[in-house]
Amino acid sequence: MDVVSPTLINFIIFVLAIYVGFHVVWNVTPALHTPLMAVTNAISAIVIVGAMLAAALTESSLSRYMGVFAVALAAVNVFGGFLVTRRMLEMFKKKDRKGAQQ
């Protein structure tokens, strides 16, 4: 018999990840947001792979549905992150002047 439930350990890890993530994100300077968005998109892609594995290796249907839901949320995060990063990078492009075109 386990001394501590694996569910409790997973919940503690989840709460610690939220705490650390909150402090990491809010302490980033604005100049680093664009490069960090690209990195977080890559991390979210890794989360998709992990969620797929978790959904595939579970035995209960509730866990499988939660894994599929995690894949869907991570996919939204990845695609939304790429759209936001693209929009931020377009803000730094030089705009063409109408008089300069010939």
N, CA and C of each residue as an Amber inpcrd file, in Angstrom:
protein
   306
   0.8330000  -1.1810000   0.0000000   0.0000000   0.0000000   0.0000000
   0.8790000   1.2460000   0.0000000   0.4920000   2.2080000  -0.8290000
   1.2680000   3.4410000  -0.9260000   1.0500000   4.3110000   0.3090000
   2.1170000   4.9700000   0.7320000   2.0160000   5.8750000   1.8680000
   1.2400000   7.1290000   1.4730000   1.5500000   7.6500000   0.2810000
   0.8760000   8.8450000  -0.2390000   0.2330000   8.4710000  -1.5620000
  -0.9700000   8.8970000  -1.7550000  -1.7030000   8.5870000  -2.9730000
  -1.0230000   9.2290000  -4.1900000  -0.9050000   8.4960000  -5.2980000
  -0.3260000   9.1050000  -6.5090000  -1.1360000  10.3000000  -7.0090000
  -2.4350000  10.2970000  -6.7730000  -3.2620000  11.4330000  -7.1680000
  -2.8760000  12.6790000  -6.3850000  -2.5960000  12.5210000  -5.1080000
  -2.1690000  13.6490000  -4.2880000  -0.8140000  14.1770000  -4.7530000
   0.0950000  13.2870000  -5.1050000   1.4080000  13.7070000  -5.6030000
   1.2550000  14.4660000  -6.9140000   0.4140000  13.9650000  -7.8120000
   0.1710000  14.6670000  -9.0790000  -0.4640000  16.0310000  -8.8500000
  -1.3690000  16.1280000  -7.8910000  -2.0010000  17.4080000  -7.5870000
  -0.9830000  18.3980000  -7.0270000  -0.0910000  17.9350000  -6.1710000
   0.9470000  18.8120000  -5.6090000   1.8670000  19.3210000  -6.7200000
   2.2440000  18.4480000  -7.6430000   3.0870000  18.8530000  -8.7730000
   2.3590000  19.8790000  -9.6370000   1.0740000  19.6670000  -9.8540000
   0.2680000  20.5940000 -10.6430000   0.2250000  21.9760000  -9.9940000
  -0.0030000  22.0270000  -8.6880000  -0.0650000  23.3130000  -7.9800000
   1.2960000  23.9990000  -8.0080000   2.3700000  23.2520000  -7.8160000
   3.7060000  23.8490000  -7.8740000   4.0260000  24.3720000  -9.2750000
   3.5870000  23.6590000 -10.3070000   3.8190000  24.1180000 -11.6800000
   3.0780000  25.4230000 -11.9470000   1.8690000  25.5450000 -11.4320000
   1.1160000  26.7990000 -11.5830000   1.8460000  27.9370000 -10.8800000
   2.3090000  27.6910000  -9.6760000   3.0000000  28.7140000  -8.8980000
   4.2830000  29.1750000  -9.5960000   5.1000000  28.2310000 -10.0190000
   6.3660000  28.5690000 -10.6800000   6.0990000  29.2600000 -12.0160000
   5.1390000  28.7370000 -12.7870000   4.8120000  29.3420000 -14.0750000
   4.3230000  30.7670000 -13.9380000   3.5010000  31.0330000 -12.9410000
   3.0060000  32.3840000 -12.7030000   4.1610000  33.3470000 -12.4400000
   5.0930000  32.9560000 -11.5770000   6.1950000  33.8520000 -11.2400000
   7.1890000  33.9990000 -12.3940000   7.3590000  32.9730000 -13.1800000
   8.2690000  33.0710000 -14.3210000   7.6950000  34.0020000 -15.3780000
   6.4240000  33.8600000 -15.6850000   5.8100000  34.6630000 -16.7440000
   5.7090000  36.1330000 -16.3490000   5.3350000  36.4340000 -15.1180000
   5.1280000  37.8180000 -14.7280000   6.4210000  38.5700000 -14.4610000
   7.5550000  37.8880000 -14.4100000   8.8290000  38.5670000 -14.1790000
   9.6570000  38.7260000 -15.4540000   9.0620000  38.5040000 -16.6070000
   9.7580000  38.6370000 -17.8830000   9.6460000  40.0810000 -18.3660000
  10.7590000  40.6300000 -18.8420000  10.7290000  41.9910000 -19.3850000
   9.9960000  41.9840000 -20.7320000   9.3630000  43.0880000 -21.1070000
   8.6030000  43.1230000 -22.3590000   9.4400000  42.8420000 -23.6080000
  10.7280000  43.1230000 -23.5810000  11.5690000  42.9000000 -24.7640000
  11.7380000  41.4140000 -25.0710000  11.5310000  40.5760000 -24.0970000
  11.7280000  39.1390000 -24.2980000  10.4490000  38.3830000 -24.6220000
   9.3210000  39.0660000 -24.7020000   8.0620000  38.3530000 -24.8980000
   7.9960000  37.6230000 -26.2310000   8.4560000  38.2230000 -27.3240000
   8.3670000  37.5740000 -28.6330000   9.2130000  36.3150000 -28.6990000
  10.4940000  36.3310000 -28.2970000  11.2550000  35.0710000 -28.3290000
  10.6950000  34.0140000 -27.3790000  10.1970000  34.4460000 -26.2430000
   9.6550000  33.4750000 -25.3030000   8.3550000  32.8660000 -25.8020000
   7.5750000  33.6200000 -26.5650000   6.3490000  33.0620000 -27.1440000
   6.6870000  31.9070000 -28.0750000   7.7530000  32.0530000 -28.8640000
   8.1480000  30.9780000 -29.7650000   8.5850000  29.7450000 -28.9820000
   9.2840000  29.9490000 -27.8830000   9.7290000  28.8260000 -27.0630000
   8.5420000  28.1490000 -26.3880000   7.5980000  28.9290000 -25.8950000
   6.4410000  28.3210000 -25.2480000   5.5690000  27.5710000 -26.2440000
   5.5760000  27.9850000 -27.5000000   4.8630000  27.2280000 -28.5200000
   5.5060000  25.8570000 -28.7020000   6.8230000  25.8040000 -28.6730000
   7.5110000  24.5170000 -28.7850000   7.2280000  23.6420000 -27.5640000
   7.1860000  24.2530000 -26.3910000   6.8820000  23.4920000 -25.1760000
   5.4510000  22.9580000 -25.2410000   4.5300000  23.7470000 -25.7460000
   3.1430000  23.2910000 -25.8730000   3.0460000  22.1310000 -26.8590000
   3.8780000  22.1270000 -27.8800000   3.8920000  20.9950000 -28.8060000
   4.3540000  19.7270000 -28.0940000   5.2950000  19.8560000 -27.1780000
   5.7280000  18.7100000 -26.3950000   4.6160000  18.2580000 -25.4590000
   3.8410000  19.2040000 -24.9400000   2.6990000  18.8660000 -24.0930000
   1.6720000  18.0640000 -24.8840000   1.4880000  18.3910000 -26.1500000
   0.5610000  17.6330000 -26.9910000   1.0030000  16.1810000 -27.0870000
   2.2820000  15.9590000 -27.3030000   2.7890000  14.5850000 -27.3960000
   2.5800000  13.8500000 -26.0660000   2.8710000  14.5150000 -24.9520000
   2.6660000  13.8930000 -23.6490000   1.1960000  13.5890000 -23.3750000
   0.3170000  14.5020000 -23.7620000  -1.1160000  14.2680000 -23.5590000
  -1.6140000  13.1240000 -24.4270000  -1.0780000  13.0030000 -25.6270000
  -1.4520000  11.8740000 -26.4870000  -1.0180000  10.5470000 -25.8690000
   0.1960000  10.5250000 -25.3430000   0.6650000   9.3110000 -24.6860000
  -0.1640000   8.9920000 -23.4480000  -0.4810000  10.0130000 -22.6730000
  -1.2850000   9.8030000 -21.4680000  -2.6790000   9.2960000 -21.8290000
  -3.2540000   9.8390000 -22.8850000  -4.5880000   9.3980000 -23.2980000
  -4.5680000   7.9790000 -23.8420000  -3.4990000   7.6280000 -24.5160000
  -3.4190000   6.3000000 -25.1210000  -3.1140000   5.2020000 -24.1020000
  -2.4100000   5.5380000 -23.0460000  -1.9680000   4.5090000 -22.0980000
  -2.8790000   4.3410000 -20.8900000  -3.9640000   5.0740000 -20.8220000
  -4.8550000   4.9560000 -19.6740000  -5.8470000   3.8280000 -19.8800000
  -6.4040000   3.3770000 -18.7630000  -7.3630000   2.2810000 -18.8290000
  -8.8000000   2.7460000 -18.6630000  -8.9990000   3.8270000 -17.9230000
 -10.3770000   4.2800000 -17.7010000 -10.7980000   5.2540000 -18.7950000
 -12.0920000   5.2860000 -19.0280000 -12.5910000   6.1670000 -20.0890000
 -12.5120000   7.6350000 -19.6670000 -12.6800000   7.9270000 -18.3720000
 -12.5680000   9.3100000 -17.9040000 -11.1630000   9.8530000 -18.1720000
 -10.1540000   9.0640000 -17.8960000  -8.7740000   9.4930000 -18.1400000
  -8.5220000   9.6940000 -19.6280000  -9.1030000   8.8340000 -20.4290000
  -8.9220000   8.9710000 -21.8740000  -9.5760000  10.2550000 -22.3740000
 -10.7780000  10.5630000 -21.8880000 -11.4450000  11.7930000 -22.2940000
 -10.6800000  13.0170000 -21.8160000 -10.1340000  12.9480000 -20.6220000
  -9.3400000  14.0720000 -20.1250000  -8.0600000  14.2410000 -20.9490000
  -7.4690000  13.1350000 -21.3970000  -6.2870000  13.2150000 -22.2570000
  -6.6010000  13.8410000 -23.6050000  -7.7390000  13.4730000 -24.1690000
  -8.1620000  14.0670000 -25.4470000  -8.4440000  15.5560000 -25.2610000
  -9.0660000  15.9150000 -24.1420000  -9.3290000  17.3160000 -23.8360000
  -8.0190000  18.0850000 -23.6730000  -7.0180000  17.4640000 -23.0370000
  -5.7060000  18.1060000 -22.8780000  -5.0340000  18.3120000 -24.2290000
  -5.1780000  17.3510000 -25.1340000  -4.6200000  17.5050000 -26.4860000
  -5.2930000  18.6730000 -27.1970000  -6.6090000  18.7760000 -27.0640000
  -7.3370000  19.8650000 -27.7330000  -6.9130000  21.2220000 -27.1730000
  -6.8120000  21.3400000 -25.8550000  -6.4060000  22.6160000 -25.2620000
  -4.9710000  22.9890000 -25.6350000  -4.0750000  22.0190000 -25.6400000
  -2.6910000  22.3030000 -26.0140000  -2.5990000  22.7030000 -27.4820000
  -3.4230000  22.0890000 -28.3440000  -3.4180000  22.4550000 -29.7640000
  -3.9010000  23.8870000 -29.9540000  -4.9400000  24.2760000 -29.2250000
  -5.4160000  25.6630000 -29.2880000  -4.3140000  26.6090000 -28.8180000
  -3.6090000  26.2200000 -27.7710000  -2.5190000  27.0400000 -27.2430000
  -1.4000000  27.2080000 -28.2680000  -1.0410000  26.1190000 -28.9490000
   0.0330000  26.1880000 -29.9520000  -0.3680000  27.0910000 -31.1110000
  -1.5370000  26.8490000 -31.6960000  -1.9390000  27.6270000 -32.8650000
  -2.2000000  29.0880000 -32.4970000  -2.8080000  29.3280000 -31.3600000
  -3.0170000  30.7030000 -30.9200000  -1.7050000  31.4120000 -30.6400000
  -0.7560000  30.6940000 -30.0620000   0.5570000  31.2790000 -29.7890000
   1.2890000  31.6580000 -31.0620000   1.1950000  30.8010000 -32.0780000
   1.8400000  31.1400000 -33.3410000   1.1770000  32.3420000 -34.0010000
  -0.1400000  32.4450000 -33.8920000  -0.8170000  33.6120000 -34.4660000
  -0.4270000  34.8950000 -33.7450000  -0.3440000  34.8350000 -32.4230000
   0.0500000  36.0230000 -31.6580000   1.4950000  36.4020000 -31.9680000
   2.3790000  35.4090000 -32.0470000   3.7850000  35.6890000 -32.3600000
   3.9130000  36.3140000 -33.7450000   3.1660000  35.7960000 -34.6980000
   3.2130000  36.3460000 -36.0560000   2.7270000  37.7970000 -36.0730000
   1.6640000  38.0510000 -35.3400000   1.1320000  39.4190000 -35.2930000
   2.1220000  40.3650000 -34.6270000   2.7830000  39.8960000 -33.5730000
   3.7720000  40.7380000 -32.8990000   4.9520000  41.0320000 -33.8190000
   5.3940000  40.0520000 -34.5850000   6.5160000  40.2670000 -35.4980000
   6.1450000  41.1920000 -36.6460000   4.8870000  41.1540000 -37.0840000
   4.4510000  42.0600000 -38.1470000   4.4450000  43.5150000 -37.6800000
   4.3270000  43.7470000 -36.3950000   4.3560000  45.1120000 -35.8760000
   5.7280000  45.7520000 -36.0580000   6.7810000  44.9350000 -36.1430000
   8.1320000  45.4670000 -36.2720000   8.5840000  45.6280000 -37.7140000
   7.7900000  45.2010000 -38.6890000   8.1550000  45.3560000 -40.0930000
   8.0180000  46.8090000 -40.5090000   8.8950000  47.2180000 -41.4120000
   8.8100000  48.5770000 -41.9380000   7.6810000  48.6460000 -42.9480000
   6.9320000  49.7220000 -42.8870000   5.8020000  49.8990000 -43.7850000
   6.2780000  50.6440000 -45.0260000   5.7880000  50.1730000 -46.1820000
   6.1260000  50.8360000 -47.4500000   5.3480000  52.1350000 -47.5790000
   6.0220000  53.1400000 -48.1220000   5.3500000  54.4230000 -48.3730000
   4.7770000  54.4260000 -49.7820000   3.6570000  55.0730000 -49.9630000
   3.0250000  55.1000000 -51.2820000   3.8410000  55.9070000 -52.2720000
   4.5260000  56.9310000 -51.8400000   5.3310000  57.7620000 -52.7450000
   6.6200000  57.0940000 -53.1750000   7.0850000  56.1270000 -52.4470000
   8.3630000  55.4730000 -52.7470000   8.1840000  54.4070000 -53.8370000
   6.9860000  53.9560000 -54.1130000   6.7640000  52.9170000 -55.1020000
   6.7400000  53.5440000 -56.5020000   7.4710000  52.9410000 -57.4180000
   7.4790000  53.4210000 -58.8140000   7.4490000  52.2800000 -59.7580000
